[in-house]
Amino acid sequence: MSQPTVGYIGLDHHHTEPYLESLSELPVSVTSACEPDRSFDADSVSGLGEVQLYHDPKELLDTEAPDAVWITLSNRDTPDVLEAAIDRGIDVYTEKPAARTAVDLADLADAAEGSSSTVCVSYTWRGHPASQELKTRTATGFFGDLRAVDSRFVASQLAYRDDDHYLFDHEASRGGIVQWLGIHWIDLLPWILDDPIARVNANLSFETPTVDVEDGAVVQFEFASGTIGTLQCGYYLREGRYDTELSITGMDGRATWDPMGDYFGFDDETTVEFESTRAEYASTPRRYLTYDYDPIPGYGGGYGLDFMQQFLEARVREDVHVPADLTDALTVLHVLDAVYESADTGTWASVDGVSERAEVTQ
């Protein structure tokens, strides 16, 4: 049986080469590519190989009719290509967040559910075994009465990044670090806790004069259950450095995890610290679970590869579902809408479609 064909749409993107590395490890054949910006040098993309190159995404879809497309376009341009692929029954793997706002994606999420297309959104941290362990512990009551959730995603300064890129342009991307890096935890924490974010209070900073998007943020959020959480993110550090943490605290148990490490990569190890107040943990109340990484190339290393493999299996098996779909992407975009609304108004903003607990005072 021949391998499914993939058309890659959006070469001028920070994740293109890592995704191409992942695709080279998967049972697919990248047969075509598209970059709408004619000034971009496609030959500069490592790992692309000799494929048919297009400048119009719809021309690629109609001429090549690939089995699936990988989309890494701007948030502004992604919905139009998503719609074209769904209309043609082509399966889609798309970079997050898949649109600038929830309004831009809402109709497409409905259309995808009623179509023959399988659509997956790249929230790959859901596939990390540590994330899955935290989700399992939540479901089995390890944390007990949940009281506080803290998260942090701090990265190198924009002076060390290509800040001329559309990723840092308001019209193309809508936001800065919240919708590019902080978004990972905005998706992951509600998924781990099975508890949607209901409202937010955001304070954004715009201290980099060369861009018109936020370079720092402090976000307080409240889950539907009433649990309070925080997110701090910013482009603050020296070149190549990261500072990340997830912390979940309940009356029975607590977990802390540094998902990224000092330098981004998946060729070492990562450790989750667990601590419990329960009697059965009395002899060793603090425990550590360490995950060693196999040195697998690509976006997210081995766990990213497993995430993408699940998408490929979902294309052909009814008993397999994509790990994140457009409904999940829409949920995240509703939170982002509330973040930017809160920052503009200076007040708490409710997240559309999420009901808070009855006793919360607005």
N, C-alpha and C positions, 0 to 999 in steps of 0.2 A: 504494500500500500504506500502510495506517495505521501510525502509530508505535506501538511497544510501550508499554503503560501501566505506570506505576510507582506503587506505594503506598509512602509514606514513613512509617516507624514509629520514633518516638522523637524528638520535637521538642525536648525539653529536654536539649540536648547541645551542647557547644562547637563541634562540626563541622557541625551541621545547616545553617547558612546557607552556609558554603563549599560543602557538597555540593549544596545547591539551586542555587547559582551554576553548579556544574559540570553539573548535570542540565539547566539551561537552555541549555547549549551543546551538548548531546548530542541525538541523534535519538530522544527519548522524550517522553512526556507524563505529568507527575505529576498524577494524577487523584484521589488520596485521601491522607489522612494520619492518623496515630494518635499520641496522647500519653496514656499510661495515667494520668498524674498530672492529675487534674481541676482542680487549683489552678493549673496552668501556663496562662499566657495565650498561646494559639496565635496571636492577632493580633499578638503582639510579634515573630513570626518573619518577618524580611524575606525576600521572594522566594517565599513559599509560595503566594500567590495564592488564588483562590477554588476550594477543593477541598472534597470531603466529608470531614468530620472525625469520627474515631472515638476512643473511649477504650479499647476492647478490641481488641488486635491480631488475634485470631482472628475477630472479627466483620468486620473489614476484609477479611481473607483470604477469608471465605466470601461476603460480600455483593458485594465489588468484583471478586474473582477477578483481580487484576492479573497482568500477564505477569511482573513482577518486583517485588521489594520491596527498599528501601534501609533497613537497620536501624542505628540509632544509639541503642541502649538500654544500660543498665548491663551490666557483665559478668555479674552475677547473673541478669538477666532475658533476656539474649540467647538462651541455648540453647533455652528453651521456645518462643520465636517461630521460631527456626531450624527446630526439629523440626516445628512446625505447617506452615511453608511447604514444607518438604521432603515431608511427608506429602501435601500437596495438589499436588505437582508444580510449585510456583512457584519461579522462579529468585530467587537471593538475592545481594545485595551487602551485606556486613556490616562494620561497624567492627571493628578489632582490639581486644583479642585474642580476642573472641567468646565468652569464658567466664572464670570465676574460676580454674579449675584444669583440668588435663588430664583428670581423671576426668569432669568435667562435659561434656566435648566428645567423648570417645573414641567413644562409640556413635554420635553424630551424624556423625562423620567417616566411619564405616563405612556408615551409612545413606545419606549423600549419594552415595557412590561407586556404590551400587546403585540409585539413584533416577533419575528423569528431570530432576531439578532441577540447574541449573548454579549452583554456589556459589563466590563470590569473596570473599576477605578483603582488607581495605584496607591492604596493605603496599606503599604506592605508591612508596616509595623504590627498589624494584626496577625501576621504570619509568624512573628518571632516566638519561639517557644517560651520565653520569659513572659511575654504578653499573654499567651494562652494559659500559662500556669497561674498568673494573677487572676485571669477571668475565671478559671476553675475554682480558685480559692474563694473568690467572691461568691460564686454560686453555692459553695458548700458551707458558707457562713464563717470562714476563718476570721474575718475582720469584726464580726459582730455589728454592734450599732456604729455605723460609719459616722465619723465626726469631721474629718478634714482631709482634703486632697491638695497637694502642692505639686507644681510642675515648673520646669525651667528648660528653655532652649536658647542658649546664648552662643553666638558664633563670631567668626572673625569680622573685622570692620569692613565696610564697603570700600575703603581705600585699597583693600587687597582683592577686590572682586571687580568684575566687568560691569560697572554700574551704568554703562551706556546701553546695556541689554534691556529688552522690553520687560524682563522680569521686574525691573525697578521703575517701570513707567506706569503712571496711574491709569491712563487711558487703556492700556493693553492688559494690565494686571489687576487694577482696582486698588490693591493694597501692597504692603511691603512684607516685613518679616512675619507678621501674624498669619497672613494667608500663604506664605511660602514655607516657613519652618514651624512656627507655633501651631499651624494647622494639624501637624502630625498628632500632637497631644490632644487637640480639640476633638479629633476623631477617635483617638485610642481610648481615652479615659472613659467616656460614656459607654463605649463598647465593652471595656473590661468590667465596669460596674453595672452594666445593664440599667443605666439611669441617665436619661437625657438631660442636657443642659437646658434650663428653663429661662434664665435671665442672666444678664452680664452687666458689669460696670467696668468700662475700659478707659485707660489713660494712655494716649499714644504720643510718641516724641518724633519730631521731624528735625533732626540735628545735622543731617548730611545735606549740604546745599546743592549737591549735584543731582539729587533725585527728588521726585515729588511724591514719594511714598514713605510710610513710617519706618524708622530704623530702630525703634524700641517700643516696648509696650509692657504695661502691667494690667492684667485683666483679672478681675474678681468675678467668679461665676457661681451660680447656685443651681444645683441639680434639681430635678423634679421632686426628689425625696426630701429636699431641704438641706442636704449636705452642702457645705461651702467649700469652694476650691479656688486656687489661684494659678495664674500662668504669668511667668515673666520671660520675656524674650527680647533679644537685641543683638545688633551687630556691633559688638564692643571689644572683641579680643584681638590678639595679634594673629598674624597669618596662619591659617590652617588649624587654629584651635577651636575646640568646642567645650561647652560646659552644660550638661544636661542632667536632669533628675526627674524621676517620678516618685512621689511619696503618697502612700495611702494609709490613713490612720483610723482605726476603729477602737472601741472599748475592749475588744478581745484580742486584736492583733494589728500589726503594723508591717508594712513592706516598703523598702526603699530600693531604688534601682537607678543606676547611671547607664542609660541605653547606648550612648554614643562613645564614651571614653574621651580622653584628652584630644585625640586626633581621629577623625572619621575613618572607619575601616572595620572589616569583618574577618580579620585573620589572626585574632588573639583570643580573648575570652571576655565574658561579661558576667557579673555576679549580682544576684538579688539577695538582699538581707531581709529575713523574716524575724519578727519578734512577737511573742504571744504572752498573754497574761493567764492563759488557761492552765488548769492543774496538770493536764497531760503533757504540758511543755515545761513543767517546773524544773526538771533536771537540766535541761538545755533550752532556756527560753529564747535565746537568740541563735538562729541557724542561717546558713548561707547555702545558696544554690548557684553553682557556677556552670556556665555553658561555654564549652570550647568551640571555636569556629573552625571549620574546615576552610582552607584558603580557596574559595570558589570565586571566580571573577564575576562582575556584573553588579546590577543595582540591588543592593541588599544582600549580596553574597548568597549563601545557601538558602537562607530563609526567604529571601526575595525570589529566588528561583522556584522554591516550593509554592509560593503565592501565585506566580505566573503559571506554573504547571497546573494548578487547580483551575485557573481560568481556561486553559486548553482542554482539560478534562470536562469541564462544565459545558463546553461547546458540543460535546458528542454524547454525554451521559446525563440522563434525566435525574439520576440520584446524586449528582454532584452540583453544587451551587457555587457561583463565584463568591470569593471571600469579601468583596465589597462591590456594591452595584450603584446605579444612579440614584436610587432612593437614599442610600447612605451618603452619597455626595451632596444631595439636596439638603439632608439634615445638617451637614457641616456648613453649607452655604447659608442656611438660616441663622446659624450661630454667628458666622462672620458678618452677616447683615446687621445683627444686633450689636456686635462689637463696634462696627464703624458708626452705627447710629448713636450708641452710647458715647463714643468719643466726640461726636459732633454736638450732642446735646448736653453733655456733662451730667447725665442722669443714668439710672439703671434702665436697660432696655430689655423687653421680653422677647423671647425667641418664638417665632411663629410656629404654630402647630404643636407646642409643648405646654401642657398644663402643669402649673405648680401645685404643690400641696395646699390644701385649703387654708391652713393656718398662716401661710406667708402673708405678711402685710405689704401691700404695694406702696 
